[in-house]
Amino acid sequence: MKNYGVVPAVSLAFFSWVLSCPVFTEFYPDPKDISDQEGEYVEIRMDDFRAESLYVQFESKAVMAFAWPEAERFVLVHGSAQCPAREAAQDASQAGTACGSLGKISLPNSRESVWKVWAGTCMDSVTVPHPKPGKVIQRVGLTDKWEFVDASKAVSLDASDSLLMEKVSTGMAQLRVTEVHHCPEEPMPEWVELYNASEISLPLDAFRFCDRGGALGTVGDSIRPYQALLVSKDTASLRAALNIPDIRMIQVSLGFLNNTEGMLRLCFRDETIDSVYWNKGTVSCPSGFNPLSMRREFTPGYLPHGSQVYARNVSQTGGANQVATSLVAAKAPVVYKLSSRVVSKKGSPLRVRVESEHNVVLSLLDSAGRCVWKSVVSAMSNEWVKVPVQEYLGIGAAFVSLSVGEYEDVVGILVRP
């Protein structure tokens, strides 16, 4: 991204009306049920004007330059996970929505903001009102007036749902069954573990166990990136039996799972996205099993580092869905490198290189696992970060933690004299 300098502010110009120039139509600065990084966006209506490049600027920040998007709507978001690449065979001129990256820009939640978009002789400059939590700010026609709309009713979120359907159908939104306990020892109720192996929050109201109960949640409920949760028809009894307070659980009328032979199918809308089958030869009761390995497992709410997730291929044969599955490695949301795992109290500071499409929480933990220092590394920064080990730690073992959403990776270090 290049810095093209500051362009003077101009209000909605005559050109914007006559030549159908690009104009701002929507802002979502303060999502309510997901993080700002995952949900905030800026929408620009493109219309009929054409140019080589499009430029966007937020206040005095660096100008963002984009190749001309051949679409009716151009949506600026964070991270490629919210902007899946379209198939090469698709005619770009027919694509309703194109996406661009907001980079490190974070939309203000507590004040007005000023935005500009221009291409050639066209320019639109707007002052966005003070946001309200969970509300989309929509432009009233081509006026300078704005109104607040519930996120569930916003036009852009309808398009987001279409993008979600595309991700699910291509296997990008990887909500998977990762553990099944169809015959646990009494009084523990039956339960199933689900894991979101994707980089986006998934709306639970869009998923259900096919032919078993209703949706996994109501509108606004979501499972965060790299989060595991347990599904049971009796979450109170399950929580008491497990005695692990920080596991997320949701209550769904699953009915009874057959102890000797059975199947679970996970559906997105009316489409099967995962299928699990077991019989007497899978595991012996009261053991549960991991459908990824088909081996005995009891790790509620936890997936070991380097776990695998399903890659799904659904074909229609004889009028019935045939689900073929294979194992693929789960993509880690953050890649990092330490300058050293042994640090001297009188030597050079520890440096950590962080690479991620998300904001990463970088923490320093003492030998007891207590956080003594924390910082947020901006998405796509791909830079070395100094960690103040000498200032916050004594001699001995310690840890560096990197977390994105529910995902966390911890690596041990040693502090020497």
VEXLOMI-994583 format. One record per residue (C-alpha): z negated, y, x negated. Coordinates in steps of 0.2 Angstrom, whole numbers, plus 5000, padded with zeros to 4 digits. Last residue first. Example, Ala and Ser with C-alpha at 12.3 -4.5 7.8 and 13.67 -1.06 7.14 Angstrom:
2
496449954932
496149784938
end
This chain:
417
482649304891
483649184901
484249194920
485049034926
486349034940
486548924956
487948934968
487848954987
489348954999
489049015016
490149005032
489449065048
490449225047
490849255029
489549215016
489349224998
487649174990
487149194972
485649084966
484149094955
483348984941
482249064928
481749224920
481449364933
482649434945
483049604953
483549724939
484249604927
485249514940
486149674947
487749594953
489349684947
490849654957
492549604950
493949644962
495049554975
494849704988
495649605002
494149625013
492749735007
491349664998
489649685007
488049694996
486449614996
484849604984
483249514984
483649374997
482349234996
482949064991
481349014982
482149034965
482749214969
484349244980
485649374976
486849414990
488749444993
489249465011
491149455012
492249565023
493749455027
495449415019
494549355004
494449354985
492849394976
492649404958
490849404953
490049494938
488349464930
487749604920
487849604901
486349554890
484549594889
483949484904
485249364898
486349274912
486949094912
488149054926
489549164919
490849284924
490749204941
492349164951
492649174970
493649114984
493149155002
493649085019
493748905013
495248815020
494748645027
495648505018
496848405029
496548235038
497848165050
497848145068
499148075081
498948115099
500048025111
500048125128
500748025142
502348025151
503147885142
502947965126
502648155124
502048205107
500548285100
500248315081
498548375076
497848415059
496048375060
494748445049
493948405032
492348445023
492348535007
490548595009
489548485021
489748525039
488048565048
487648585066
486948415068
487148305052
486848125058
488348025053
489047845053
490847835049
492547865058
492947985044
493548135054
492748065070
491048075062
489847955070
488247935080
487047795077
486047725092
487047615093
488147525081
489647615074
491547605076
491747425080
491047425097
492247565102
492647745099
494047865103
494148055099
495648165105
495948345100
497148485106
497548425123
498348565133
497748615150
496848775145
496348725127
495748545130
494648425120
494848245124
493348125123
493647935123
492547775126
492047605122
490347525120
489047665124
490147755137
489747935137
488847995153
489348155162
489848305151
489048435162
489048575149
487548655140
487848755124
486948735108
486748845092
485648765079
484348885073
482848795080
483048625072
481748515081
483048385085
482148305100
481548465107
483248545105
484148395113
482848405128
483248585131
485048565128
485248435142
487148415147
487548425128
488748525117
488248565099
488848705089
489748735072
490348895065
491748925052
492349075062
491349115077
491249025093
491449135108
490649185124
491449345132
492149265148
491049115151
490748965141
491248785137
492348775152
492048655166
491448475167
492348325160
494148295164
494748375148
493248435138
493448625139
494148775130
494748945136
493049005141
492448975124
493449115117
493849075098
493249185084
494549195070
494749115053
494948935058
493848785056
492848815072
491748655073
491148555088
489748435089
489448315103
487848265112
487048125121
485248155126
483748115114
482348025123
482947895118
483947835104
485747915104
487147825112
488747935113
488248045098
489948115092
490248225077
491648335071
492648375087
493848515082
494248695086
495648735073
496548885079
498048875067
498648705075
500348775080
499948765099
498248835096
498948985086
500249025098
499049015113
497949135103
499449255101
499749245120
497849285122
498049435110
499549495121
498349495136
497049585125
498349725122
498449755140
496649795142
495749715157
494549595147
494149745135
493549845149
494450015150
494050185144
495250335147
496150455136
497050615139
498250695127
499650655139
501050535136
500450405149
498550405150
498050335133
496950185132
495250175123
494649995124
492849975129
491549845122
490349975115
490950155120
491950255107
491850445105
493650505109
495250485099
496050645093
497850615092
499350655081
501150595084
502550625073
504450605074
505650695061
505750535050
504350415055
502650475059
500950415065
499350515064
497550485068
495950585071
494250515075
492850555087
491150485083
489950335083
490950185082
492150235068
493650115065
493550035048
494950055036
494949925021
496649855026
497249905043
498549775042
500149765052
500749675067
502249655078
502249625097
503649595110
504749495098
506549515104
507149615089
506349495077
507549355084
506449195081
507249075068
506049135055
504549075065
503249215068
501949245055
500149245063
499349415064
497449395068
497249275054
498249395042
496749505041
496149655050
497249735064
498549865067
499649825082
501449875084
502149865101
503949855107
504549765092
505649785077
504249845065
505049965052
504249925035
502549995034
501650135025
499750165026
499350345021
497650355011
496150415020
496050595025
495950565044
496750395048
498550395043
500050295048
501850295041
503350195048
504850155038
506750135039
506950225055
507350185073
506850265090
506950165105
505150125110
503750095096
502150095106
500750095093
499049995095
497550015084
496349865082
494549805082
494149625085
493749525069
493149665057
492249745072
491249585074
491349485090
490549505108
490549695109
492049765100
491849945095
493450035089
494749965101
496150095101
497650105112
499250205115
499750295099
501550355099
503150295091
504550415095
505550405112
506850535106
506450665119
504550645121
504050615103
505250745097
504450885108
502850845098
501150765101
500050875090
500450905072
499350875057
499950915040
500450765030
499250705016
499950615001
501050465000
499750344994
500550174993
500050005000
end
